Amino acid sequence: MTGSEPTSRRRVLATLGSGIAAAAAGCLGGDGGLGGQPTYEDGTVSGINESNVSNRSASEMSTAASLAQQQPSSSVTPLDPISLRSHEFVVESGYLGSTIQGTVENTGTDRIQTVEVRTRVYDDAGTMLGRYLASTGDLNGGSTWEFQVIVLETPSDVASYDITVLGTPS
């Protein structure tokens, strides 16, 4: 073995590693439909006041807290084929209370393995009060999903929200 062989191998491995990293980066961005940071869409809250909303009881709050999803998946990313078709802030009776409801569509032909709707809610001063989500699996091409995100804040505390949809391709 000569002194130049290890350097040569290192160069080959470094070049190969750089090429693989560049190829992977190209697959995750732009026109491939994958990658990047999620883009949030603004949502408004209207017609909510103390007179038309009752607060959750302690047992209703406990139920809501056990059902509210707050831990996002690390395996989802923005995908071109999934589209947020509609969304609105809705106050439901009972344990549901504050919710954000809407529809997501898979406009592609391939099944999306996991779809996740992420929301962030804000007060009148623009301070984020919390992050909540809803998720589903196996959204076939051309299908829609009607989601409901349970929000733990009192309806009168929420002034606005933003929302995005992410997924994991099959």
N, C-alpha and C positions, 0 to 999 in steps of 0.2 A: 504494500500500500504506500502510495506517495503522499506527500504533504498537500498536494493540490486537489486530491480526490474529495476530501470532506468539504472543502469550500465549494467545489463544483456541485456536490449533492445538495448543499445548503441553498445554493443559488437556484437550482432546479426546484426544490421544494418551496422556496420563497416565491418564485415566479408562479408556480402552480397554485399555491395558496392565494396569491393576489388575484389570479385569474378567476378562481372559484368564488372568492368574495365579491368581485366585480360582477360576475354573472348572477350571483344570488341577489345582489343589490338591484340589478336591472330587472329581475323577476318580481321584486316586491314594490316597485314604484311605477308611476305613470300609467301607461296604456294597458298594462296587464290586469288592471282591476283590483290589485291588491296593494296594501301597505299605506304608509303615511299616517298622519295624525287624523283623528276623526274631526269632521266638521259639524259643529253644533248649529241647530236651527232654533231661533227664539220662539218662545211660546208665551202667551199672555194669560192672565187670570182675571176674569171679570164676573161681576154679579155676585161676588162672595162677600157677605158681611155677617156680623154676629147674630143678626135676627133670623137668618135663614140657614144657619149651620149650628148643629149641636156638637159638642166635643165628645170624643170617645170615652166610654167608661173605662175603669181600670182593667176589667176583663177583656173589653174590646181592644184596648191598646195592647195588651199582652198578646192577643191573637194576631193583631196587625203586625206587631213587631216580629212575631215568629214567622209570618208569611212574607214580609217585606224583604226583597233581595237587595243587598248592599255590597256584595263582594263581586266585582267584575271578573270576568274570565280573562286570562292572559293569552288565550289562544284565538281571540277574535281580532279582526282588522277591518278597515273600510273595504267594502267590495262593491264594484260597479253594479252587479245585478240586483242588489237589494236596495229598495227604495222606500223611504218613509212617505206614505201616501196621505195620512191625516193624523192629527193629534190635537187633544184638548184637555184642559184641566177640568175634572168632573168631581163633584162631591157626592159620594154614595152614603147611604144610611148604614148604621151598624158599625162593625169593625173596620170596614173598608175606608170610610172617611175620605180623606184627600187621595185622589188618584189622577194619573195621567193616562188617558186611553187613546187608542188610535189603531191604524192599520199599516202593516208593512207588506210590501209585495216583492216577490222574487221575479224580476222581469226576464231573467235568463231561462235557459233550458235545463241547466244542471241543478241538482239538489244542493242546497246549502245545508251543511251538517249542523251548525249551530248559528242561531240568530240572537243577537242581544240588543235591546233598546236601553240606552243609558240616558238618565235625566239628572239634572242638577236644579235644585229649587233655591230661590232667592227671596229675601224680604224687601221691603220698600226702599231700604238704603243700598240695595245691591249686594248685601252680604250673603254668601252662600250658606244655606241652612242645612243642606244635606244632599247626598247622592243616592239615587235609587235606580233599580233596573228591573227588567223582565226579560226572560229568555225562553227560547223554544228550540227544539231540535228537528232536523229533517224537514225543511221547507222546500218542497218540490218546485221545479221550474214552473213559472206561470201561476203559482199559488199565492194566496194572501194569508196573513196571520193577524188576527185582532188581539192586540196586547192590552194589558192593564198593569200599570206600575203603581204599587201601593206606596204612598208617601206618608211618613210618620208625623210630619208637622201638621199643626192645626190649620185648617183651611184659611182662616183669617190672617195667619202669619205669612202666607205665601203670596207674594206679589207677582212673581214671574218665574219662568223656568226655561231651560234650554234642553235640547234633545238631539240624539244621534242614533244611528243604527249601524251595527257592525256584524260581521259574520265569519264563519270558518267554512271554506269551500270543502266539498267532498273529495 
